């Protein structure tokens, strides 16, 4: 019983610092210049459209996209 209490206290101490993210940061890497730029620009537009549809949130957490 004593070992169980000690294990529970240790687990609580280790997880006390964990918290949810305030904001998710997403890096979008795509070609925006050169011969394949039309595909990269369409990818960025599509991702921006999807983020607008989701209210700029992923899993209920605000998200910021860097490209």
Secondary structure as GFF3:
##gff-version 3
##sequence-region A 1 67
A	DSSP	alpha_helix	2	15	.	.	.	ID=ss1
A	DSSP	beta_strand	24	27	.	.	.	ID=ss2
A	DSSP	alpha_helix	37	53	.	.	.	ID=ss3
A	DSSP	beta_strand	57	58	.	.	.	ID=ss4
A	DSSP	beta_strand	61	66	.	.	.	ID=ss5
###
